[in-house]
Amino acid sequence: MSAAAAITARPPAREFGFEPADHRAISKMVYDELGILLPDGKAQLVYGRLAPRVRACGLESIGDYIKLIERDTDERARAFDALTTNHTSFFRESHHFDDFCERMWPGLVERLNKGGRVRLWSAACSSGEEPYTWLMAALGSDRAAAQKLLKRDVKLLATDVSPSVLETARAGRYTAATLRTVPSALHKAWVRGQGDALSVDPMLREAISFLPLNLLGEWPIKTRFDTIFCRNVMIYFDEPTKARLQARLADRLEVGGMFYIGHSERLAPEVGKRFECVGRTAYLKVAA
Ligand SMILES: C[S@@+](CC[C@H](N)C(=O)[O-])C[C@H]1O[C@@H](n2cnc3c(N)ncnc32)[C@H](O)[C@@H]1O
């Protein structure tokens, strides 16, 4: 559907003016900054997500809001925050965690116990369900053993471009419904609280560094990782952006490390040469 059609197909009940040119201007800003594609058919979604910001700023149209975010970087960040899609869940695409626990974790534990270091990265972690799942799955329900291991040189970096989801991730507070996909033994070991006031155990929260990072920008990251999860974000990018990002992530991964991507995502052919596909959307890095 064209922007004009997407905009005019709705009943004329919009609170704020929204022209096809406004949608194009927002799409360009979001693409240039975040790499996210917002084609014409997403016009209603864009309106729905920005309307609360337009209201909060006391403006009368999306056009006025665009003028504001062109000069106000804080408000622009809020607009981008509103426009990201943050859907996630505990144990999403859970065979990736099974694969990591079988293929990678025993060797990494051995390395930790010999005084070595382990680095893991959840890139585009959203509100934290993915990195918390990762740690729960790897550590299992033996809290004493987990505590001992977490004192070793193991770090899990979890990054996202959206400040609001990172806030939720750092707080580690979730509803019972959100936590319902956590297996009961792990729930018992790692979830605190009652009713709907539940939170992830501080031992897990403290083991994860949640940091803001735009995957398209500069990365102040020097380390190489033993495993990277980068799932369900590349679906929003075009092919050249996906290929560039995958190549950069591959550069940050140790040979012998694992790279997990979302179920509907694929490796670009030139990046795929550096990996062996060892499971569904699970790739072992075999060449530098
Ligand atoms: C659908 S969620 C996926 C979360 C998790 N990886 C999963 O698979 O459940 C996509 C996340 O990507 C983030 N994102 C979008 N564009 C980004 C960018 N350019 N840099 C970093 N994160 C980005 C969004 O903020 C959102 O939290």
The ligand as an SDF file (V2000), in Angstrom:
LIG
                    3D

 27 29  0  0  0  0  0  0  0  0999 V2000
   12.0310   -7.6800   18.1170 C   0  0  0  0  0  0  0  0  0  0  0  0
   13.2590   -7.1940   19.2940 S   0  0  0  0  0  0  0  0  0  0  0  0
   14.2270   -8.6790   19.4150 C   0  0  0  0  0  0  0  0  0  0  0  0
   14.6610   -8.9790   20.8440 C   0  0  0  0  0  0  0  0  0  0  0  0
   15.3860  -10.2960   21.0470 C   0  0  0  0  0  0  0  0  0  0  0  0
   16.6590  -10.3130   20.3840 N   0  0  0  0  0  0  0  0  0  0  0  0
   14.5450  -11.4610   20.6150 C   0  0  0  0  0  0  0  0  0  0  0  0
   14.8190  -12.1010   19.6080 O   0  0  0  0  0  0  0  0  0  0  0  0
   13.5440  -11.7570   21.2900 O   0  0  0  0  0  0  0  0  0  0  0  0
   14.2850   -6.1290   18.2840 C   0  0  0  0  0  0  0  0  0  0  0  0
   15.1330   -5.1740   19.1110 C   0  0  0  0  0  0  0  0  0  0  0  0
   16.0770   -4.5670   18.2340 O   0  0  0  0  0  0  0  0  0  0  0  0
   16.3000   -3.2550   18.6950 C   0  0  0  0  0  0  0  0  0  0  0  0
   16.8830   -2.4690   17.5930 N   0  0  0  0  0  0  0  0  0  0  0  0
   16.2900   -2.0220   16.4630 C   0  0  0  0  0  0  0  0  0  0  0  0
   17.1680   -1.3420   15.7140 N   0  0  0  0  0  0  0  0  0  0  0  0
   18.3440   -1.3820   16.3680 C   0  0  0  0  0  0  0  0  0  0  0  0
   19.6390   -0.8510   16.0900 C   0  0  0  0  0  0  0  0  0  0  0  0
   19.8920   -0.1640   14.9850 N   0  0  0  0  0  0  0  0  0  0  0  0
   20.6190   -1.0700   16.9990 N   0  0  0  0  0  0  0  0  0  0  0  0
   20.3720   -1.7810   18.1320 C   0  0  0  0  0  0  0  0  0  0  0  0
   19.1710   -2.2910   18.4480 N   0  0  0  0  0  0  0  0  0  0  0  0
   18.1700   -2.0980   17.5700 C   0  0  0  0  0  0  0  0  0  0  0  0
   14.9290   -2.7670   19.1450 C   0  0  0  0  0  0  0  0  0  0  0  0
   15.0160   -1.7040   20.0520 O   0  0  0  0  0  0  0  0  0  0  0  0
   14.3390   -4.0410   19.7490 C   0  0  0  0  0  0  0  0  0  0  0  0
   14.4740   -4.0700   21.1450 O   0  0  0  0  0  0  0  0  0  0  0  0
  1  2  1  0
  2  3  1  0
  2 10  1  0
  3  4  1  0
  4  5  1  0
  5  6  1  0
  5  7  1  0
  7  8  2  0
  7  9  1  0
 10 11  1  0
 11 12  1  0
 11 26  1  0
 12 13  1  0
 13 14  1  0
 13 24  1  0
 14 15  1  0
 14 23  1  0
 15 16  2  0
 16 17  1  0
 17 18  1  0
 17 23  2  0
 18 19  1  0
 18 20  2  0
 20 21  1  0
 21 22  2  0
 22 23  1  0
 24 25  1  0
 24 26  1  0
 26 27  1  0
M  CHG  2   2   1   9  -1
M  END
$$$$
